[in-house]
Amino acid sequence: MLFAVGSLAVMGATLGTILGVASRYLAVEENPLEQELQGLLPGSQCGQCGYVGCSQYAAALAKNEAAVTLCTPGGKAVAEALAKKLGVTADLSDHEEKGPEYAFIDESLCIGCLRCTQECSSDAIVGAPKQMHTVITDNCHGCSKCFKVCPTEAIKMCKVPVTLSSWHWEKPDSPHAHVH
């Protein structure tokens, strides 16, 4: 019995050491700029930028293969932060600031086709085949991919209502605007 426990302990220590050494020699170096850019992105993994997720978009930005204005959920603030980090200028003249949105399904129009659930990257839509679906608003990040694929136009994009927890004080226009 002690021999079995001892041999398992020795095997565990040996294999643990081998894994530790292998992790150092086989480690993949990551671009630190890529990590910083990913930290500036919202992390919703919605794919609205045309990339699979925020990490792929950050990698493309680090390689100068993508524009800084592609992140729809991040809006103007994220585009400006990315441009500042990369030292480029962002053309935000045609940028429309939408504000946060969420999907709402009119259940009387829903036919249960499952197209919206297949598009949802945050698993915010629940329902069964040929049954009505609904949206868990706390999980929805407002990417509007479900809105685009709904054949019955049962999905509408709604603005997130302003509450005490989501209200923010507007920044002043200029520091000398209210000086008398």
MARBAKOL-232139 format. One record per residue: residue in three letters; x, y, z negated of N, C-alpha, C in turn. Coordinates in steps of 0.1 Angstrom, whole numbers, padded with zeros to 4 digits. Each point is the difference from the previous one (the first is absolute). Layout:
REC:rest:n.X:n.Y:n.Z:ca.X:ca.Y:ca.Z:c.X:c.Y:c.Z
REC:Ala:X:Y:Z:X:Y:Z:X:Y:Z
...
//
This chain:
REC:rest:n.X:n.Y:n.Z:ca.X:ca.Y:ca.Z:c.X:c.Y:c.Z
REC:Met:0008:-0012:0000:-0008:0012:0000:0009:0013:0000
REC:Leu:0010:0000:-0009:0008:0012:0000:0009:0001:0013
REC:Phe:0003:-0012:0005:0008:0000:0013:-0009:0007:0011
REC:Ala:-0012:-0003:0001:-0009:0005:0010:-0002:0015:-0002
REC:Val:-0002:0005:-0012:-0001:0014:-0003:0013:0007:0003
REC:Gly:0011:-0006:-0004:0013:0006:0003:0003:0001:0015
REC:Ser:-0003:-0010:0007:0003:0000:0015:-0009:0010:0007
REC:Leu:-0013:0002:-0005:-0008:0010:0006:0005:0014:-0003
REC:Ala:0005:0002:-0012:0006:0013:-0004:0012:0004:0009
REC:Val:0009:-0010:0002:0012:0002:0008:-0004:0003:0014
REC:Met:-0010:-0008:0006:-0004:0003:0013:-0006:0014:0002
REC:Gly:-0008:0004:-0010:-0007:0013:0000:0011:0011:0000
REC:Ala:0010:-0001:-0009:0010:0010:-0001:0009:0000:0013
REC:Thr:0003:-0011:0006:0008:-0001:0012:-0008:0007:0012
REC:Leu:-0013:-0004:0001:-0007:0005:0011:-0003:0015:-0002
REC:Gly:-0002:0004:-0012:-0002:0015:-0003:0012:0008:0004
REC:Thr:0012:-0006:-0003:0013:0007:0003:0001:0001:0015
REC:Ile:-0003:-0011:0007:0001:0000:0015:-0009:0011:0006
REC:Leu:-0012:0000:-0005:-0010:0011:0005:0005:0014:-0003
REC:Gly:0006:0002:-0012:0005:0013:-0003:0011:0004:0009
REC:Val:0010:-0009:0003:0011:0003:0009:-0005:0002:0014
REC:Ala:-0010:-0008:0004:-0005:0001:0014:-0008:0014:0002
REC:Ser:-0007:0004:-0011:-0007:0013:0001:0009:0012:0002
REC:Arg:0012:-0001:-0005:0010:0011:0002:0006:-0001:0013
REC:Tyr:0004:-0012:0005:0007:-0001:0013:-0010:0001:0012
REC:Leu:-0012:-0003:-0002:-0010:0000:0011:-0010:0011:-0001
REC:Ala:0003:0010:-0008:-0009:0012:-0002:0000:0008:0013
REC:Val:-0012:0005:0003:-0002:0008:0012:0001:0015:-0005
REC:Glu:0008:0008:0006:0002:0014:-0004:-0012:0007:0006
REC:Glu:-0006:0009:-0008:-0011:0008:0004:0005:0015:0001
REC:Asn:-0006:0007:0010:0003:0014:0002:-0006:0008:-0012
REC:Pro:0008:0007:-0007:-0006:0008:-0011:-0010:0011:0004
REC:Leu:0002:0005:0012:-0009:0010:0006:-0014:-0006:0002
REC:Glu:0001:-0012:0005:-0013:-0008:0002:-0008:-0001:-0012
REC:Gln:0007:-0003:-0011:-0007:-0002:-0013:-0005:0013:-0005
REC:Glu:0007:0011:0002:-0005:0013:-0005:-0012:0005:0009
REC:Leu:0000:-0003:0013:-0011:0003:0008:-0012:-0008:-0004
REC:Gln:0002:-0012:-0003:-0012:-0009:-0004:-0006:0005:-0013
REC:Gly:0008:0006:-0008:-0004:0005:-0013:-0009:0013:0002
REC:Leu:0002:0007:0011:-0008:0012:0003:-0013:-0004:0006
REC:Leu:-0001:-0012:0006:-0013:-0004:0007:-0010:-0005:-0011
REC:Pro:-0013:0001:0004:-0010:-0004:-0010:-0001:-0014:-0004
REC:Gly:0005:-0009:0008:0001:-0014:-0003:-0013:-0008:0002
REC:Ser:-0009:0006:0008:-0013:-0007:0002:0000:-0011:0010
REC:Gln:0011:-0001:0007:0002:-0011:0010:-0012:0000:0010
REC:Cys:-0006:0011:0004:-0012:0000:0008:0003:-0002:0015
REC:Gly:0012:0003:0005:0003:-0002:0014:-0004:0011:0009
REC:Gln:-0005:0011:-0005:-0005:0011:0009:0011:0007:0007
REC:Cys:0012:-0002:-0005:0012:0006:0007:0004:-0008:0012
REC:Gly:-0005:-0012:0002:0004:-0008:0011:0010:-0011:-0004
REC:Tyr:0004:0000:-0012:0009:-0010:-0006:-0007:-0009:-0009
REC:Val:0005:-0012:-0003:-0007:-0010:-0008:-0002:0006:-0014
REC:Gly:0009:0007:-0006:-0001:0005:-0013:0010:0012:-0002
REC:Cys:0000:0005:-0013:0008:0011:-0003:0015:-0003:0001
REC:Ser:0004:-0012:-0003:0014:-0003:0001:0005:0000:0015
REC:Gln:-0008:-0005:0009:0004:0000:0014:0000:0014:0005
REC:Tyr:-0009:0009:-0004:-0001:0014:0004:0013:0007:-0005
REC:Ala:0003:-0003:-0013:0012:0006:-0006:0013:-0004:0008
REC:Ala:0001:-0013:0004:0011:-0004:0007:0001:0007:0014
REC:Ala:-0011:0002:0006:0000:0007:0013:0004:0014:-0002
REC:Leu:-0005:0006:-0011:0004:0014:-0002:0015:0001:-0003
REC:Ala:0005:-0009:-0007:0015:0000:-0003:0008:-0001:0012
REC:Lys:-0005:-0007:0010:0007:-0002:0013:-0003:0011:0010
REC:Asn:-0009:0009:-0004:-0004:0011:0008:-0008:-0005:0012
REC:Glu:-0008:-0010:-0002:-0008:-0006:0011:-0015:0004:-0001
REC:Ala:-0004:0008:-0010:-0014:0003:-0003:-0001:0015:-0004
REC:Ala:-0011:0005:0003:-0003:0014:-0004:-0004:0000:-0015
REC:Val:0002:0011:-0007:-0003:0001:-0014:-0015:0003:-0002
REC:Thr:-0007:0003:0010:-0014:0004:-0001:-0010:-0012:0002
REC:Leu:0004:-0012:-0001:-0008:-0012:0003:-0008:-0005:-0012
REC:Cys:0003:0004:-0012:-0006:-0005:-0012:-0013:0007:-0003
REC:Thr:-0011:-0005:0005:-0013:0007:-0002:-0004:0001:-0015
REC:Pro:0001:-0011:-0008:-0004:0002:-0014:0008:0009:-0008
REC:Gly:0013:0001:0004:0009:0010:-0007:-0003:0014:0003
REC:Gly:-0005:0003:0012:-0003:0013:0004:0012:0009:0002
REC:Lys:-0003:0013:-0001:0010:0010:0003:0011:0000:-0010
REC:Ala:-0003:-0002:-0013:0010:0000:-0010:0011:-0011:0002
REC:Val:-0004:-0012:0004:0009:-0011:0002:0008:0003:0013
REC:Ala:-0006:0006:0010:0007:0003:0012:0011:0011:-0003
REC:Glu:-0003:0009:-0008:0010:0011:-0003:0011:-0006:-0009
REC:Ala:-0003:-0009:-0009:0010:-0006:-0009:0009:-0009:0009
REC:Leu:-0005:-0007:0009:0008:-0009:0009:0009:0009:0009
REC:Ala:-0006:0011:0005:0008:0008:0009:0012:0007:-0008
REC:Lys:-0003:0004:-0013:0010:0006:-0008:0011:-0010:-0003
REC:Lys:-0004:-0012:-0003:0010:-0011:-0004:0009:-0003:0012
REC:Leu:-0006:0000:0012:0007:-0004:0012:0007:0012:0007
REC:Gly:-0003:0012:-0005:0006:0012:0006:-0005:0003:0014
REC:Val:-0012:-0003:0002:-0006:0003:0013:-0012:0010:-0002
REC:Thr:-0005:0005:0011:-0012:0009:-0001:-0012:-0009:0004
REC:Ala:-0011:0002:-0007:-0012:-0007:0004:-0010:0010:0006
REC:Asp:-0005:-0004:0012:-0010:0008:0006:-0014:-0003:-0005
REC:Leu:-0005:0008:-0010:-0013:-0003:-0006:-0011:0009:0005
REC:Ser:0002:0006:0012:-0010:0010:0005:-0013:-0007:0003
REC:Asp:0000:-0012:0005:-0012:-0007:0004:-0005:-0010:-0011
REC:His:0007:0001:-0012:-0004:-0009:-0011:-0013:0004:-0007
REC:Glu:-0009:-0009:-0001:-0012:0003:-0007:0000:-0007:-0013
REC:Glu:-0001:0007:-0011:0000:-0005:-0014:-0014:-0005:-0003
REC:Lys:-0002:-0013:0000:-0014:-0006:-0003:-0003:-0001:-0014
REC:Gly:0009:-0002:-0009:-0003:-0003:-0014:-0003:-0015:-0001
REC:Pro:0000:-0005:-0012:-0002:-0014:-0003:-0014:-0004:0004
REC:Glu:-0001:-0012:0006:-0013:-0005:0005:-0001:-0015:-0005
REC:Tyr:-0013:-0005:0001:-0002:-0014:-0003:-0011:-0005:0010
REC:Ala:-0001:-0013:0002:-0010:-0005:0009:-0012:-0003:-0008
REC:Phe:-0012:0002:0007:-0013:-0003:-0006:-0008:-0008:0011
REC:Ile:-0005:-0012:-0004:-0008:-0008:0009:-0015:0002:-0003
REC:Asp:-0007:0004:0011:-0015:0000:-0001:-0004:-0014:0002
REC:Glu:-0004:-0006:-0011:-0003:-0015:-0001:-0012:-0004:0009
REC:Ser:-0009:0010:0003:-0011:-0003:0009:0004:-0002:0014
REC:Leu:0012:0005:0004:0005:-0001:0014:0010:-0011:0001
REC:Cys:0005:-0005:-0011:0011:-0010:0000:-0006:-0014:0005
REC:Ile:0007:-0006:0010:-0005:-0013:0005:0009:-0012:-0005
REC:Gly:0011:0004:-0008:0008:-0011:-0005:0010:-0006:0010
REC:Cys:0005:0008:0009:0009:-0005:0011:0014:-0003:-0005
REC:Leu:0004:0005:-0011:0013:-0002:-0006:0011:0008:0007
REC:Arg:-0003:0008:0010:0011:0007:0006:0007:0010:-0009
REC:Cys:-0008:0007:-0009:0006:0009:-0009:0008:-0007:-0010
REC:Thr:-0003:-0011:-0005:0008:-0007:-0010:0013:-0005:0005
REC:Gln:0000:-0003:0013:0013:-0004:0007:0009:0012:0001
REC:Glu:-0005:0012:0002:0008:0012:0002:0005:0006:-0013
REC:Cys:-0007:-0003:-0011:0003:0007:-0013:0013:-0005:-0005
REC:Ser:0010:0008:-0002:0013:-0004:-0005:0000:0001:-0015
REC:Ser:-0010:0005:-0007:0000:0001:-0015:-0011:-0009:-0006
REC:Asp:-0006:-0009:0008:-0010:-0009:-0005:-0011:0007:-0008
REC:Ala:-0004:0012:0005:-0010:0008:-0007:-0014:-0004:0005
REC:Ile:-0002:-0007:0011:-0013:-0004:0005:-0003:-0014:-0004
REC:Val:-0012:-0002:-0006:-0004:-0014:-0004:-0013:-0003:0006
REC:Gly:-0002:-0012:0003:-0012:-0005:0007:0002:-0014:0006
REC:Ala:-0011:-0006:0004:0001:-0013:0006:-0005:0001:0015
REC:Pro:0004:-0010:0008:-0005:0000:0014:-0015:0000:0001
REC:Lys:-0005:0009:0009:-0014:0002:0002:-0008:0005:-0012
REC:Gln:0008:0006:-0009:-0006:0007:-0012:0005:0014:-0001
REC:Met:-0007:0008:-0007:0005:0014:-0001:0013:0001:-0007
REC:His:0008:0010:0003:0013:0003:-0006:-0001:0013:-0008
REC:Thr:0009:0001:-0010:0001:0013:-0007:0015:0003:-0003
REC:Val:0002:0012:-0004:0014:0005:-0002:0002:0002:-0014
REC:Ile:0012:-0005:-0005:0004:0003:-0014:0008:0013:0001
REC:Thr:-0006:0011:-0003:0006:0013:0003:0013:0003:-0008
REC:Asp:0002:-0007:-0011:0013:0002:-0007:0011:-0006:0008
REC:Asn:-0002:-0010:0008:0010:-0007:0008:0002:0007:0013
REC:Cys:-0010:0007:0005:0001:0006:0014:0010:0011:0000
REC:His:0009:0000:0010:0009:0011:0001:-0003:0009:0012
REC:Gly:-0011:-0002:0006:-0005:0010:0010:0007:-0001:0013
REC:Cys:0005:-0012:0005:0007:0000:0012:-0009:0000:0012
REC:Ser:-0013:-0002:-0001:-0010:0000:0010:0001:-0010:0011
REC:Lys:0008:-0010:-0002:0001:-0011:0010:-0013:-0008:0001
REC:Cys:-0007:-0001:-0011:-0013:-0007:0000:-0010:0008:0007
REC:Phe:0000:0013:-0001:-0009:0009:0007:0001:-0001:0015
REC:Lys:0012:-0002:0005:0002:-0001:0014:-0005:-0013:0007
REC:Val:0000:-0011:-0008:-0004:-0013:0005:-0014:-0004:-0002
REC:Cys:-0008:0008:-0008:-0013:-0004:-0003:-0009:0001:0012
REC:Pro:-0007:-0011:0005:-0008:0001:0012:-0013:0006:-0002
REC:Thr:-0005:0001:-0013:-0013:0006:-0002:0000:0014:-0006
REC:Glu:0012:0005:-0002:0002:0014:-0006:-0006:0000:-0014
REC:Ala:0002:-0011:-0007:-0005:0000:-0014:0010:0006:-0009
REC:Ile:0012:0002:0004:0010:0006:-0009:0002:0015:0003
REC:Lys:0000:0007:-0011:0002:0014:0001:0012:0004:-0010
REC:Met:0008:0010:0004:0011:0004:-0008:-0005:0012:-0008
REC:Cys:0001:-0001:-0013:-0005:0011:-0009:0012:0006:-0008
REC:Lys:-0001:0013:-0003:0010:0007:-0008:-0001:-0005:-0014
REC:Val:0012:-0002:-0006:0000:-0003:-0014:-0005:0012:-0008
REC:Pro:-0010:-0002:-0009:-0005:0012:-0007:0010:0005:-0010
REC:Val:-0001:0013:-0002:0009:0006:-0010:-0005:-0002:-0014
REC:Thr:0008:-0006:-0008:-0004:-0002:-0014:0011:0006:-0009
REC:Leu:-0002:-0001:-0013:0010:0005:-0009:0013:-0007:0001
REC:Ser:0000:-0013:0004:0013:-0007:0001:0007:0003:0014
REC:Ser:-0008:0004:0010:0006:0002:0013:0002:0015:0004
REC:Trp:-0005:0009:-0008:0001:0014:0003:0014:0006:-0003
REC:His:0005:0008:0009:0013:0006:-0001:-0002:0015:0002
REC:Trp:0008:0008:-0007:0000:0014:0001:0007:0004:0013
REC:Glu:-0006:0008:0008:0006:0005:0012:0012:0008:-0002
REC:Lys:0010:-0001:0008:0012:0008:-0001:-0003:0014:0005
REC:Pro:0006:0010:-0006:-0002:0014:0005:0007:0001:0014
REC:Asp:-0005:0010:0008:0005:0002:0013:0014:0006:0000
REC:Ser:0002:0010:-0009:0014:0005:-0001:0002:0005:-0014
REC:Pro:0012:0001:-0004:0003:0004:-0014:-0004:0015:-0003
REC:His:-0002:0008:0011:-0003:0014:-0003:-0014:0003:0004
REC:Ala:-0009:-0010:0002:-0013:0002:0005:-0009:0007:-0011
REC:His:0002:-0002:-0012:-0009:0005:-0011:0007:0011:-0008
REC:Val:0011:0006:0005:0007:0010:-0008:-0007:0013:0003
REC:His:-0004:0008:-0011:-0007:0012:0001:0010:0012:-0003
//
